[in-house]
């Protein structure tokens, strides 16, 4: 099962993008007990957590994106979003969405975000 990410693209520094990730129909429902989030991987680097909407409470963000990125989710539409503002070239990466239910993880195919200076 692969999540369906979209919304990436090329943007100038200071611009904004909104990523979306849809959970496919094979997963019938999304619950607040599911963790949903976004990771990113820049060329030659490891995949790092960007933002996480966890069952435990408030969203978690990487320090590098705090105050600029906002994660949200609509469980009824089985979708998680990432609003990215004030983008800078260091945000350039492939962004992957993620859902974790218990010990099972699901990933999206990745969407490229490129920020030009």
N, C-alpha and C positions, 0 to 999 in steps of 0.2 A: 504494500500500500504506500503510495507516494503522495505527499501533500502537494498542492498546486500553488506555487508562488508566482506573483506578478508585480509589476509596478516599477521595476528597475529601469535604468536608462542613464543617459549622459546629462549632467547638469553642471552649471558653473558654480564655483565656490560662492557660498552664501545663499545658494538656492535650497529648494525643498523637494522632497519626493515622499510619496506614500506607498509603502509596500503592503500588499495583501496576500493572505495565504488561506486557501480554501481547503477544508478537510473533505476528502471525497466521500461519495455515498456508501462505500463499503464500511465506513465507520459511521454507524447510524446516528450517533449523538455525541455531543461534546458536553462535558460536565465541568463544574467549577473545581472538581477534584483533579482534573487533568492539568498538568503544566503545559503551557504553550509559550513559545518564545521565538527569538531570532538569534542566530549566530552569524558570524561572517568570517571569511577567509580571504586574506590578501595573498598575492603571489609570493610563494616561498615562505609563507608563515602558517602557523597552526590555526585551526578553527577556534574562534573565541566567542564567548557569550557576549551578546549585545544587550538584550533585554529579555526579561522573563516574567510572565504573568503566572505566578504559582498559586497553588491551592492554599499555601500557608499565609497569604495576606497581600501586602503591598508589593507592587512590581519592583524587580531588581534591575539595575542598569549598570553597565560598565562605566567606570569613572570617566572615561573619555567621551561618553555621550550624554552624561547627566545634564539636564537642563536644555538639551537640544532635541533629543529623541523621546517619543512617547509611544508606549505600547498600549493597545487596547484590544478587546475581543468582543465578539458577538456570538455567544454560544448557540443561540437559535439559528443563526446563519452558518454556524460552524466555521467561523472565519476569525483570524487574528490579523491585526494591522500594526504597522510600524510607521509612525509619522516622523520624518527626519527633517529637521530644520537646521539652518546655519551650517550646511554641509561644507566640508573642507576636503582637500585632496587626500588626507589620511583616512577618510571614510571610504575610499575606493576599495572595493572588495566584491566577492560573490556573497550574497546574503542568503542564508538558508533558514527556512522556518522549521519548526520542531513542535512535536506534541509527545508528551510522555504520560502514559497511563500505567500506573504500577511500575513494573520493570520493563515494559515494552515502549520502545521509542519509534517514532515515525518522523521521517524527514521529507522536506521538499527537494525539488531538483536544483534549486539555486536560481537566483536572479542577479544579474550583474548591475552593480552601481558604480559609475565612474564619475568622479568629480574633477573638473578641470580647473586649473588655477588662472 
